[in-house]
Every structure is written in C-alpha cells, then in structure tokens.
Amino acid sequence: MNQNKRFRRSDSNRLLAGVCGGIAEFIGVDATIVRLAFVVLTVFGFSGVFIYLLAWLIMPAEGEQRSLLEQIIRNFQGKTS
C-alpha cells in the first residue's frame, strides 16, 4: 500500500471540481460509485451538495500544497499564497 497517498481533488478524473474523483482514488473505488453516493445523499436530504461544496473547499487540488479555503483565508490575512 502506498504510504504517501494524499487526499486531493483529482485533475484527471473530474466532472466538476474533482472531488468525487479524488475521493475515489483515495479509497480505491470507481469514481462513479462515489458520484452515485453524492446523488443519493442529495436526493435524500440535500446533504450531498453541502458535503461536496465543503470537500471542494478543504481538499487541495493535485499538485497544490494548500486547499482553496486555506488560500482564501491567507489572501484575506494579506499573506502570500
């Protein structure tokens, strides 16, 4: 097992922001299964959209050191990204 596996948004397996592709790569399943799970969560309580948006903010993209939320906070504080 790869010890350097990181929780990141996927650049290669993405439809919107790469969240489902990144989760699928991390846990080792097909991205379609993760996407279906988000659809089910959305249909049964609308939480899928909230979880997806939260994951988009906190998961850094492949090749990035910081998440989108961390970049926003650092920019707001006047620090360089």
C-alpha positions in Angstrom: 0.0 0.0 0.0 1.2 3.5 -0.9 2.1 5.3 2.4 2.2 8.7 0.6 -1.4 8.6 -0.6 -2.9 12.1 -0.2 -6.5 13.2 0.0 -6.6 15.5 -3.1 -9.1 16.6 -5.7 -8.4 14.8 -9.0 -7.2 16.6 -12.1 -7.6 13.5 -14.3 -10.9 12.1 -13.1 -13.2 15.1 -12.7 -16.5 16.3 -13.9 -16.9 19.4 -11.8 -14.2 20.1 -9.3 -12.6 16.7 -9.0 -13.9 15.9 -5.5 -15.5 12.6 -6.4 -12.5 11.5 -8.4 -10.2 12.4 -5.6 -12.2 10.5 -3.0 -12.5 7.5 -5.3 -8.7 7.5 -5.9 -8.0 7.8 -2.2 -10.3 4.9 -1.2 -9.6 2.8 -4.3 -13.0 2.6 -5.9 -14.5 3.7 -9.2 -15.5 7.4 -9.2 -19.0 6.5 -10.5 -19.7 4.9 -7.1 -18.7 8.0 -5.2 -20.8 10.2 -7.6 -23.8 8.0 -7.1 -23.3 8.2 -3.3 -23.4 12.0 -3.6 -26.6 11.8 -5.7 -28.2 9.6 -3.1 -27.2 12.0 -0.3 -28.6 14.9 -2.3 -31.9 13.2 -3.1 -32.4 12.0 0.5 -31.8 15.2 2.4 -29.8 17.7 0.2 -26.7 17.0 2.3 -24.8 15.8 -0.8 -24.5 19.3 -2.1 -23.3 20.7 1.2 -20.7 17.9 1.6 -19.5 18.3 -1.9 -19.0 22.1 -1.5 -17.3 21.6 1.8 -14.9 19.0 0.3 -14.2 21.3 -2.7 -13.1 24.0 -0.2 -11.0 21.8 2.1 -9.4 19.3 -0.4 -6.3 20.7 -2.2 -6.1 20.0 -5.9 -3.5 17.7 -7.2 -0.1 19.5 -7.3 -1.3 22.1 -4.9 0.0 22.5 -1.3 -3.0 24.4 0.1 -6.7 24.0 -0.2 -9.0 26.6 -1.7 -10.2 27.6 1.7 -6.7 28.0 3.1 -5.8 30.2 0.1 -8.8 32.4 0.6 -8.0 32.8 4.3 -4.3 33.5 3.6 -5.3 36.1 1.0 -7.8 37.7 3.4 -5.0 37.9 6.0 -2.7 39.6 3.5 -0.3 36.6 3.3 1.1 35.3 0.0 -0.4 32.1 -1.3 
